Structures are given as C-alpha cells and as structure tokens.
C-alpha cells in the first residue's frame, strides 16, 4: 500500500480501509494466540500500513482544517 494511493481516496474510503486493517491486525493476533503461527512479517506490515493510513488521514484533516 502506497501513500500516494491513499491520498487519492476520500475520507470515507480511508476510514473503511483503516477498519479493514484493524480487523486484519486482530485476526493476526488471534491466530498467534491460538497457536496457528501466522507469518511473523505480517505483523509489522499491517502496523506500518495502519500508521501510513493514519498519517494520510491527519494530512487530509490538516488540509481541510477539520478535527
């Protein structure tokens, strides 16, 4: 996921994407807790994608002057 792709999306799309990433993060944690051994690199990738998305959301809010 690239930041440039995220910047092209609207606020509602970004919120939906954030929800999907949070669900994926939860599923990975659940898999680890139940001993299914998900790929260890996925944790970092999802976390970085969430941070990237939240950064774009913050930029969008700053540009529009909203909270």
Sine and cosine of phi, psi and omega as CSV:
sin_phi,cos_phi,sin_psi,cos_psi,sin_omega,cos_omega
0.00,0.00,0.80,-0.60,-0.02,-1.00
-0.97,-0.26,0.51,-0.86,0.01,-1.00
-0.90,0.43,-0.55,0.83,0.01,-1.00
-0.90,0.43,-0.59,0.81,0.06,-1.00
-0.92,0.40,-0.63,0.78,0.00,-1.00
-0.93,0.37,-0.60,0.80,-0.02,-1.00
-0.91,0.41,-0.38,0.92,0.01,-1.00
-0.98,0.19,-0.20,0.98,-0.05,-1.00
-1.00,-0.02,0.33,-0.94,0.05,-1.00
-1.00,0.07,0.10,-0.99,-0.04,-1.00
-0.89,0.46,-0.65,0.76,-0.02,-1.00
-0.91,0.40,-0.64,0.77,0.04,-1.00
-0.91,0.42,-0.62,0.78,0.02,-1.00
-0.91,0.41,-0.65,0.76,0.03,-1.00
-0.90,0.44,-0.65,0.76,0.03,-1.00
-0.90,0.43,-0.66,0.75,0.01,-1.00
-0.91,0.42,-0.64,0.77,0.04,-1.00
-0.89,0.46,-0.67,0.74,0.03,-1.00
-0.88,0.48,-0.68,0.74,0.03,-1.00
-0.89,0.45,-0.66,0.75,0.01,-1.00
-0.92,0.38,-0.62,0.79,0.04,-1.00
-0.90,0.43,-0.63,0.78,0.05,-1.00
-0.91,0.42,-0.65,0.76,0.03,-1.00
-0.90,0.43,-0.65,0.76,0.03,-1.00
-0.89,0.46,-0.68,0.73,0.03,-1.00
-0.89,0.46,-0.68,0.73,0.00,-1.00
-0.88,0.47,-0.63,0.77,0.03,-1.00
-0.91,0.42,-0.67,0.74,0.03,-1.00
-0.90,0.43,-0.63,0.78,0.02,-1.00
-0.91,0.42,-0.67,0.74,0.03,-1.00
-0.88,0.47,-0.67,0.75,-0.01,-1.00
-0.91,0.42,-0.64,0.77,-0.03,-1.00
-0.93,0.37,-0.52,0.85,-0.01,-1.00
-1.00,0.00,0.03,1.00,0.08,-1.00
0.99,0.12,0.36,0.93,-0.01,-1.00
-1.00,0.09,-0.12,0.99,0.07,-1.00
0.81,0.58,0.95,0.30,0.10,-1.00
-0.94,0.34,0.20,-0.98,0.01,-1.00
-0.90,0.43,0.80,-0.59,-0.09,-1.00
-0.90,0.44,-0.46,0.89,-0.02,-1.00
-0.96,0.28,-0.30,0.95,-0.02,-1.00
-0.91,0.41,-0.54,0.84,0.00,-1.00
-0.86,0.51,-0.74,0.67,0.00,-1.00
-0.92,0.39,-0.64,0.77,-0.01,-1.00
-0.90,0.44,-0.70,0.71,-0.01,-1.00
-0.91,0.40,-0.67,0.74,0.00,-1.00
-0.88,0.47,-0.67,0.74,0.02,-1.00
-0.93,0.37,-0.60,0.80,0.04,-1.00
-0.91,0.42,-0.61,0.79,0.06,-1.00
-0.90,0.44,-0.70,0.71,0.01,-1.00
-0.89,0.45,-0.66,0.76,0.01,-1.00
-0.89,0.45,-0.68,0.73,-0.01,-1.00
-0.92,0.40,-0.66,0.75,0.00,-1.00
-0.92,0.38,-0.53,0.85,0.07,-1.00
-0.91,0.41,-0.69,0.73,0.02,-1.00
-0.90,0.43,-0.65,0.76,0.05,-1.00
-0.87,0.49,-0.68,0.74,0.01,-1.00
-0.90,0.43,-0.65,0.76,0.05,-1.00
-0.88,0.47,-0.67,0.75,0.01,-1.00
-0.90,0.44,-0.68,0.74,0.04,-1.00
-0.91,0.42,-0.62,0.79,0.01,-1.00
-0.92,0.39,-0.58,0.81,-0.01,-1.00
-0.94,0.35,-0.63,0.78,-0.03,-1.00
-1.00,0.04,-0.19,0.98,0.02,-1.00
0.98,0.19,0.21,0.98,-0.01,-1.00
-1.00,-0.02,0.04,-1.00,0.02,-1.00
-1.00,-0.08,0.00,0.00,0.00,0.00
